[in-house]
């Protein structure tokens, strides 16, 4: 669970960003898979790619908030989210110029996350039959959930 928790000190290293990139570009429907490795700019996680993914995530969260409050549908258009994308591009440029080591670490961390996700998927597909027969200890899960809920209530 801790591995899937967002750490606010790791700006641009949110697993959601890696998941969106993976699903959009590295899944069977993604363009990056069809391009292959040679000359594939997706492998380098270019700033426009990171910016559009961060913008899409923000749009999704806004959509969830607005739908829950009955405000309607959020449209992911250039007119609405173009300035947001530009903001993320400027922010990444600032990281690149003012903290080049951290900027490089962002790319490496996201690449590592993508690699881990792809290994997880491959492992899941290889072990699909054994996973189907796995026994789940619902009692242990329930006890852990009760303890977590009690901890949340005591805060």
Z-matrix of the N, CA and C atoms (Angstrom, degrees):
N
C 1 1.448
C 2 1.535 1 110.46
N 3 1.337 2 116.58 1 -41.20
C 4 1.449 3 119.97 2 -177.83
C 5 1.529 4 111.43 3 -62.31
N 6 1.336 5 117.31 4 -33.91
C 7 1.463 6 121.03 5 179.85
C 8 1.520 7 111.58 6 -65.73
N 9 1.309 8 118.09 7 -20.61
C 10 1.461 9 121.44 8 -179.27
C 11 1.528 10 112.50 9 -102.49
N 12 1.321 11 116.65 10 11.22
C 13 1.456 12 121.66 11 179.95
C 14 1.524 13 108.93 12 -92.25
N 15 1.313 14 116.90 13 138.10
C 16 1.455 15 121.77 14 -179.29
C 17 1.517 16 110.22 15 -78.19
N 18 1.318 17 116.30 16 130.38
C 19 1.457 18 123.01 17 177.96
C 20 1.525 19 107.62 18 -104.42
N 21 1.343 20 117.23 19 112.71
C 22 1.459 21 121.50 20 -175.73
C 23 1.525 22 112.59 21 -62.46
N 24 1.325 23 118.01 22 -19.27
C 25 1.461 24 120.06 23 179.43
C 26 1.535 25 111.28 24 -79.36
N 27 1.316 26 117.46 25 -9.36
C 28 1.465 27 121.21 26 -179.03
C 29 1.528 28 109.83 27 -107.11
N 30 1.320 29 115.30 28 67.76
C 31 1.455 30 121.15 29 -179.46
C 32 1.529 31 109.35 30 -59.39
N 33 1.309 32 117.07 31 134.09
C 34 1.457 33 126.64 32 -179.62
C 35 1.525 34 112.93 33 75.08
N 36 1.319 35 119.06 34 5.56
C 37 1.456 36 120.55 35 -179.40
C 38 1.525 37 111.38 36 -113.61
N 39 1.315 38 116.74 37 27.52
C 40 1.453 39 121.78 38 -179.80
C 41 1.531 40 109.74 39 -72.55
N 42 1.324 41 117.07 40 131.34
C 43 1.473 42 119.46 41 179.19
C 44 1.531 43 113.43 42 -56.93
N 45 1.333 44 117.68 43 -26.46
C 46 1.472 45 120.01 44 178.79
C 47 1.523 46 110.65 45 -61.53
N 48 1.320 47 116.52 46 -36.48
C 49 1.460 48 121.07 47 178.64
C 50 1.531 49 109.89 48 -63.83
N 51 1.325 50 116.02 49 -45.36
C 52 1.467 51 120.07 50 178.56
C 53 1.527 52 110.68 51 -63.76
N 54 1.323 53 116.96 52 -40.52
C 55 1.475 54 120.09 53 -179.79
C 56 1.526 55 111.22 54 -63.67
N 57 1.329 56 116.82 55 -42.43
C 58 1.461 57 120.10 56 179.93
C 59 1.524 58 110.83 57 -65.86
N 60 1.329 59 116.80 58 -43.16
C 61 1.464 60 120.56 59 178.40
C 62 1.522 61 109.77 60 -62.03
N 63 1.314 62 115.42 61 -45.19
C 64 1.466 63 119.92 62 -179.81
C 65 1.525 64 110.69 63 -60.34
N 66 1.317 65 116.96 64 -49.10
C 67 1.457 66 120.32 65 -176.89
C 68 1.524 67 111.93 66 -66.13
N 69 1.332 68 116.44 67 -40.37
C 70 1.460 69 120.30 68 -175.32
C 71 1.522 70 113.74 69 -78.39
N 72 1.331 71 116.69 70 -32.80
C 73 1.452 72 118.87 71 -171.44
C 74 1.528 73 114.83 72 -118.38
N 75 1.342 74 117.79 73 -23.70
C 76 1.461 75 119.38 74 -174.73
C 77 1.524 76 113.42 75 -111.91
N 78 1.313 77 117.81 76 -5.24
C 79 1.464 78 119.17 77 177.22
C 80 1.527 79 108.38 78 -78.60
N 81 1.308 80 116.57 79 179.95
C 82 1.471 81 120.80 80 -179.38
C 83 1.522 82 112.00 81 -58.95
N 84 1.322 83 117.27 82 -28.13
C 85 1.463 84 119.91 83 -179.08
C 86 1.527 85 113.03 84 -87.31
N 87 1.328 86 117.78 85 -7.47
C 88 1.463 87 120.94 86 -173.22
C 89 1.508 88 114.95 87 -81.56
N 90 1.331 89 115.39 88 148.70
C 91 1.464 90 121.84 89 179.61
C 92 1.522 91 112.39 90 -68.15
N 93 1.327 92 117.83 91 -34.18
C 94 1.461 93 120.71 92 -175.48
C 95 1.516 94 111.79 93 -61.14
N 96 1.304 95 117.12 94 -35.51
C 97 1.461 96 121.17 95 -179.88
C 98 1.526 97 110.00 96 -64.69
N 99 1.317 98 117.25 97 -41.46
C 100 1.463 99 121.39 98 -178.07
C 101 1.530 100 112.12 99 -70.35
N 102 1.327 101 116.70 100 -27.67
C 103 1.465 102 120.23 101 -178.01
C 104 1.523 103 111.43 102 -72.79
N 105 1.319 104 117.16 103 -34.58
C 106 1.465 105 120.49 104 -175.61
C 107 1.521 106 110.23 105 87.24
N 108 1.313 107 117.53 106 -172.22
C 109 1.468 108 120.88 107 -174.22
C 110 1.523 109 113.72 108 -87.85
N 111 1.318 110 118.20 109 -34.89
C 112 1.458 111 120.61 110 -174.93
C 113 1.531 112 111.11 111 -70.47
N 114 1.331 113 115.78 112 120.44
C 115 1.453 114 121.11 113 178.87
C 116 1.521 115 114.36 114 69.80
N 117 1.308 116 117.57 115 19.27
C 118 1.463 117 121.85 116 -177.08
C 119 1.528 118 109.91 117 -88.50
N 120 1.324 119 116.35 118 104.92
C 121 1.464 120 120.25 119 -177.27
C 122 1.523 121 112.45 120 -69.01
N 123 1.331 122 117.75 121 -20.30
C 124 1.461 123 119.68 122 177.81
C 125 1.526 124 111.69 123 -60.38
N 126 1.338 125 116.26 124 -31.46
C 127 1.463 126 120.49 125 -178.28
C 128 1.527 127 111.95 126 -62.79
N 129 1.314 128 116.58 127 -27.65
C 130 1.461 129 121.05 128 -178.50
C 131 1.530 130 112.22 129 -88.36
N 132 1.316 131 117.43 130 -0.92
C 133 1.464 132 123.19 131 -178.14
C 134 1.531 133 111.15 132 48.81
N 135 1.330 134 116.82 133 66.23
C 136 1.467 135 120.02 134 -178.18
C 137 1.530 136 111.65 135 -61.63
N 138 1.323 137 115.09 136 153.35
C 139 1.462 138 120.60 137 -177.03
C 140 1.532 139 113.51 138 -55.56
N 141 1.343 140 119.83 139 -41.63
C 142 1.470 141 117.89 140 178.14
C 143 1.531 142 112.59 141 -59.08
N 144 1.330 143 117.02 142 -35.30
C 145 1.463 144 120.90 143 177.61
C 146 1.535 145 110.50 144 -65.81
N 147 1.327 146 116.68 145 -46.91
C 148 1.468 147 119.70 146 178.74
C 149 1.523 148 110.91 147 -62.55
N 150 1.329 149 116.17 148 -40.16
C 151 1.464 150 120.46 149 -178.78
C 152 1.518 151 112.42 150 -65.53
N 153 1.339 152 117.13 151 -43.91
C 154 1.468 153 119.29 152 -178.86
C 155 1.523 154 110.07 153 -67.84
N 156 1.320 155 117.48 154 -35.57
C 157 1.469 156 120.11 155 178.89
C 158 1.529 157 110.77 156 -68.87
N 159 1.325 158 117.18 157 -42.85
C 160 1.470 159 120.11 158 177.46
C 161 1.530 160 110.27 159 -62.53
N 162 1.329 161 116.56 160 -39.34
C 163 1.466 162 121.42 161 178.46
C 164 1.526 163 110.43 162 -65.21
N 165 1.328 164 116.86 163 -42.15
C 166 1.468 165 120.77 164 179.29
C 167 1.530 166 111.30 165 -63.90
N 168 1.322 167 116.26 166 -38.90
C 169 1.466 168 119.86 167 177.97
C 170 1.520 169 110.06 168 -64.33
N 171 1.325 170 116.82 169 -43.08
C 172 1.467 171 119.64 170 178.15
C 173 1.525 172 110.47 171 -61.98
N 174 1.316 173 117.29 172 -41.86
C 175 1.461 174 121.49 173 177.64
C 176 1.522 175 110.52 174 -60.96
N 177 1.336 176 116.52 175 -42.86
C 178 1.470 177 120.04 176 -179.76
C 179 1.524 178 110.83 177 -62.23
N 180 1.328 179 116.88 178 -44.39
C 181 1.469 180 119.63 179 178.78
C 182 1.523 181 111.36 180 -64.41
N 183 1.334 182 116.37 181 -39.29
C 184 1.465 183 119.77 182 177.45
C 185 1.526 184 109.66 183 -64.82
N 186 1.324 185 116.39 184 -39.36
C 187 1.465 186 120.50 185 178.49
C 188 1.513 187 111.54 186 -63.13
N 189 1.320 188 116.61 187 -43.16
C 190 1.469 189 120.21 188 177.89
C 191 1.525 190 109.86 189 -61.25
N 192 1.317 191 116.02 190 -46.07
C 193 1.466 192 119.93 191 179.85
C 194 1.531 193 111.11 192 -61.81
N 195 1.328 194 116.42 193 -45.67
C 196 1.465 195 119.91 194 -176.45
C 197 1.526 196 112.30 195 -69.99
N 198 1.318 197 116.56 196 -38.47
C 199 1.469 198 119.04 197 178.37
C 200 1.521 199 110.05 198 -66.45
N 201 1.323 200 116.32 199 -40.57
C 202 1.471 201 119.68 200 178.86
C 203 1.524 202 111.56 201 -65.27
N 204 1.331 203 117.06 202 -29.81
C 205 1.464 204 119.55 203 178.92
C 206 1.523 205 111.60 204 -96.94
N 207 1.342 206 116.33 205 10.46
C 208 1.470 207 123.36 206 176.76
C 209 1.528 208 113.37 207 63.38
N 210 1.327 209 117.55 208 30.94
C 211 1.459 210 120.45 209 178.98
C 212 1.522 211 112.53 210 -86.82
N 213 1.308 212 117.92 211 -11.36
C 214 1.455 213 119.72 212 176.93
C 215 1.518 214 113.72 213 112.38
N 216 1.315 215 115.15 214 -163.98
C 217 1.458 216 122.89 215 -174.79
C 218 1.524 217 109.97 216 -91.30
N 219 1.327 218 116.01 217 141.69
C 220 1.459 219 121.96 218 176.43
C 221 1.523 220 107.64 219 -97.36
N 222 1.311 221 116.87 220 127.34
C 223 1.464 222 121.36 221 -179.15
C 224 1.524 223 109.54 222 -96.93
N 225 1.323 224 116.09 223 126.32
C 226 1.459 225 122.09 224 179.94
C 227 1.513 226 107.91 225 -89.43
N 228 1.326 227 115.63 226 83.23
C 229 1.459 228 121.28 227 -177.94
C 230 1.519 229 110.28 228 -120.84
N 231 1.326 230 114.98 229 162.20
C 232 1.459 231 120.24 230 178.27
C 233 1.527 232 111.13 231 -63.22
N 234 1.333 233 116.17 232 -38.57
C 235 1.463 234 119.38 233 -179.27
C 236 1.529 235 111.71 234 -61.54
N 237 1.324 236 116.30 235 -36.74
C 238 1.462 237 120.59 236 -177.88
C 239 1.526 238 111.30 237 -86.02
N 240 1.332 239 117.63 238 -44.69
C 241 1.464 240 120.78 239 -171.33
C 242 1.530 241 114.95 240 -109.37
N 243 1.342 242 117.63 241 -0.46
C 244 1.468 243 120.07 242 176.63
C 245 1.517 244 112.96 243 -56.60
N 246 1.340 245 117.65 244 -47.18
C 247 1.474 246 118.91 245 178.41
C 248 1.542 247 112.50 246 -61.77
N 249 1.315 248 116.46 247 -34.55
C 250 1.472 249 120.71 248 177.78
C 251 1.534 250 109.82 249 -63.85
N 252 1.341 251 116.33 250 -45.46
C 253 1.461 252 121.23 251 178.15
C 254 1.528 253 109.99 252 -59.96
N 255 1.319 254 117.04 253 -44.50
C 256 1.472 255 120.99 254 178.49
C 257 1.526 256 110.90 255 -60.60
N 258 1.326 257 116.26 256 -40.60
C 259 1.470 258 120.67 257 177.80
C 260 1.528 259 110.51 258 -59.69
N 261 1.328 260 117.48 259 -45.99
C 262 1.464 261 120.41 260 179.72
C 263 1.529 262 111.26 261 -65.70
N 264 1.332 263 117.29 262 -37.29
C 265 1.467 264 119.99 263 177.01
C 266 1.527 265 110.31 264 -62.98
N 267 1.332 266 116.80 265 -43.31
C 268 1.468 267 120.67 266 178.31
C 269 1.529 268 111.10 267 -64.52
N 270 1.304 269 116.03 268 -39.28
C 271 1.462 270 120.49 269 179.41
C 272 1.531 271 110.64 270 -64.06
N 273 1.333 272 116.78 271 -44.75
C 274 1.464 273 119.57 272 178.03
C 275 1.532 274 111.43 273 -64.21
N 276 1.319 275 116.97 274 -37.43
C 277 1.471 276 120.81 275 176.76
C 278 1.525 277 110.34 276 -62.89
N 279 1.326 278 115.84 277 -39.60
C 280 1.474 279 120.51 278 177.55
C 281 1.523 280 110.46 279 -64.26
N 282 1.337 281 117.47 280 -42.86
C 283 1.462 282 120.61 281 175.98
C 284 1.533 283 109.92 282 -60.21
N 285 1.335 284 116.31 283 -45.07
C 286 1.459 285 120.77 284 -177.54
C 287 1.532 286 111.12 285 -60.39
N 288 1.329 287 116.37 286 -41.05
C 289 1.467 288 120.90 287 -177.45
C 290 1.523 289 113.47 288 -81.79
N 291 1.336 290 116.80 289 -42.47
C 292 1.457 291 120.48 290 -172.53
C 293 1.522 292 114.03 291 -91.19
N 294 1.314 293 117.15 292 -22.15
C 295 1.469 294 120.94 293 179.89
C 296 1.528 295 109.23 294 -147.22
N 297 1.342 296 116.03 295 70.05
C 298 1.465 297 119.55 296 -174.38
C 299 1.527 298 114.12 297 -61.69
N 300 1.323 299 117.10 298 -30.91
C 301 1.463 300 119.38 299 178.91
C 302 1.519 301 110.09 300 -67.69
N 303 1.335 302 116.34 301 -44.59
C 304 1.461 303 119.99 302 178.16
C 305 1.529 304 110.21 303 -63.94
N 306 1.324 305 116.27 304 -41.19
C 307 1.464 306 120.79 305 178.09
C 308 1.539 307 110.11 306 -58.04
N 309 1.314 308 116.52 307 -44.81
C 310 1.461 309 120.22 308 177.36
C 311 1.516 310 111.98 309 -63.82
N 312 1.346 311 116.12 310 -37.29
C 313 1.458 312 120.72 311 178.62
C 314 1.528 313 111.21 312 -65.33
N 315 1.329 314 117.28 313 -36.68
C 316 1.468 315 121.15 314 176.71
C 317 1.526 316 109.45 315 -54.26
N 318 1.317 317 116.06 316 -51.21
C 319 1.463 318 121.15 317 -177.45
C 320 1.535 319 110.26 318 -62.37
N 321 1.336 320 117.04 319 -45.03
C 322 1.464 321 120.35 320 -178.89
C 323 1.525 322 111.83 321 -64.52
N 324 1.346 323 116.61 322 -42.81
C 325 1.470 324 120.14 323 179.88
C 326 1.527 325 111.25 324 -62.98
N 327 1.336 326 116.66 325 -43.86
C 328 1.465 327 119.78 326 178.78
C 329 1.526 328 111.11 327 -65.64
N 330 1.325 329 116.93 328 -39.87
C 331 1.463 330 119.52 329 177.03
C 332 1.524 331 110.33 330 -62.58
N 333 1.340 332 116.64 331 -41.12
C 334 1.467 333 120.11 332 177.26
C 335 1.523 334 111.17 333 -61.92
N 336 1.354 335 116.45 334 -43.11
C 337 1.464 336 119.94 335 178.58
C 338 1.519 337 110.73 336 -61.26
N 339 1.329 338 116.22 337 -43.14
C 340 1.466 339 120.11 338 179.24
C 341 1.529 340 110.51 339 -63.16
N 342 1.315 341 116.75 340 -40.86
C 343 1.462 342 120.70 341 178.79
C 344 1.526 343 110.16 342 -63.52
N 345 1.348 344 116.85 343 -44.40
C 346 1.462 345 120.67 344 179.47
C 347 1.525 346 110.83 345 -63.01
N 348 1.331 347 117.11 346 -42.24
C 349 1.469 348 120.35 347 178.80
C 350 1.524 349 110.44 348 -61.31
N 351 1.332 350 116.35 349 -42.77
C 352 1.463 351 118.45 350 -178.36
C 353 1.527 352 110.36 351 -67.76
N 354 1.343 353 117.61 352 -34.58
C 355 1.470 354 119.79 353 176.07
C 356 1.521 355 110.15 354 -67.63
N 357 1.351 356 116.76 355 -39.24
C 358 1.466 357 120.42 356 178.59
C 359 1.523 358 110.64 357 -60.90
N 360 1.328 359 116.59 358 -44.79
C 361 1.467 360 120.65 359 -179.44
C 362 1.523 361 109.72 360 -63.74
N 363 1.332 362 117.10 361 -45.91
C 364 1.465 363 120.27 362 179.75
C 365 1.524 364 110.35 363 -61.96
N 366 1.323 365 116.37 364 -41.89
C 367 1.467 366 120.55 365 179.54
C 368 1.522 367 110.40 366 -64.43
N 369 1.329 368 116.28 367 -41.70
C 370 1.468 369 120.33 368 179.51
C 371 1.528 370 110.53 369 -61.91
N 372 1.330 371 116.08 370 -44.48
C 373 1.463 372 119.39 371 -179.05
C 374 1.528 373 111.18 372 -66.42
N 375 1.336 374 116.33 373 -37.84
C 376 1.466 375 119.88 374 178.30
C 377 1.522 376 111.98 375 -66.64
N 378 1.333 377 116.40 376 -33.29
C 379 1.465 378 120.90 377 -174.34
C 380 1.518 379 113.30 378 -107.11
N 381 1.316 380 117.58 379 18.73
C 382 1.461 381 121.48 380 -174.70
C 383 1.525 382 112.20 381 -55.63
N 384 1.314 383 117.68 382 -40.84
C 385 1.467 384 120.63 383 -179.02
C 386 1.524 385 110.99 384 -66.39
N 387 1.341 386 116.91 385 -42.49
C 388 1.461 387 118.76 386 -179.04
C 389 1.528 388 111.12 387 -71.47
N 390 1.323 389 116.85 388 -30.52
C 391 1.465 390 120.37 389 178.01
C 392 1.526 391 109.88 390 -66.38
N 393 1.314 392 116.57 391 -38.37
C 394 1.469 393 120.60 392 -179.79
C 395 1.526 394 111.04 393 -61.55
N 396 1.321 395 117.22 394 -29.10
C 397 1.464 396 121.36 395 -178.63
C 398 1.529 397 113.28 396 -95.88
N 399 1.316 398 117.48 397 4.01
C 400 1.458 399 121.20 398 -178.31
C 401 1.526 400 110.11 399 -69.52
N 402 1.311 401 115.53 400 135.00
C 403 1.466 402 121.28 401 176.71
C 404 1.526 403 108.43 402 -85.27
N 405 1.292 404 116.64 403 131.46
C 406 1.464 405 121.75 404 178.61
C 407 1.515 406 108.06 405 -104.02
N 408 1.320 407 115.68 406 128.22
C 409 1.461 408 121.13 407 179.31
C 410 1.539 409 108.23 408 -89.24
N 411 1.326 410 115.83 409 86.52
C 412 1.456 411 120.86 410 -177.38
C 413 1.528 412 111.74 411 -64.85
N 414 1.321 413 116.98 412 -32.08
C 415 1.464 414 119.68 413 178.09
C 416 1.526 415 111.03 414 -63.35
N 417 1.329 416 116.99 415 -44.17
C 418 1.465 417 120.72 416 178.10
C 419 1.526 418 110.70 417 -64.24
N 420 1.336 419 115.91 418 -40.43
C 421 1.460 420 119.69 419 177.82
C 422 1.522 421 110.91 420 -62.85
N 423 1.320 422 116.92 421 -42.61
C 424 1.464 423 121.52 422 -179.52
C 425 1.527 424 110.64 423 -63.83
N 426 1.323 425 116.98 424 -43.68
C 427 1.464 426 120.90 425 179.61
C 428 1.530 427 111.06 426 -63.58
N 429 1.318 428 116.54 427 -42.55
C 430 1.461 429 120.43 428 178.67
C 431 1.529 430 110.63 429 -64.48
N 432 1.322 431 116.55 430 -39.22
C 433 1.468 432 120.68 431 178.75
C 434 1.512 433 111.33 432 -66.64
N 435 1.333 434 117.37 433 -39.86
C 436 1.466 435 120.96 434 177.70
C 437 1.523 436 110.40 435 -62.64
N 438 1.327 437 117.02 436 -42.42
C 439 1.459 438 120.90 437 179.31
C 440 1.533 439 110.41 438 -64.30
N 441 1.327 440 116.56 439 -41.04
C 442 1.465 441 120.40 440 178.76
C 443 1.529 442 111.62 441 -66.10
N 444 1.336 443 116.46 442 -40.11
C 445 1.472 444 120.50 443 177.82
C 446 1.525 445 110.71 444 -65.39
N 447 1.327 446 117.33 445 -40.55
C 448 1.459 447 121.05 446 178.69
C 449 1.522 448 110.52 447 -63.88
N 450 1.343 449 116.22 448 -40.24
C 451 1.460 450 120.45 449 177.95
C 452 1.524 451 111.00 450 -64.22
N 453 1.327 452 117.10 451 -38.09
C 454 1.478 453 120.68 452 178.74
C 455 1.517 454 110.62 453 -66.48
N 456 1.318 455 117.05 454 -40.40
C 457 1.466 456 121.06 455 -178.24
C 458 1.513 457 111.93 456 -68.89
N 459 1.346 458 116.90 457 -28.88
C 460 1.459 459 119.56 458 -177.64
C 461 1.529 460 112.14 459 -81.11
N 462 1.324 461 117.95 460 -7.12
C 463 1.484 462 120.87 461 -179.93
C 464 1.497 463 111.57 462 -75.86
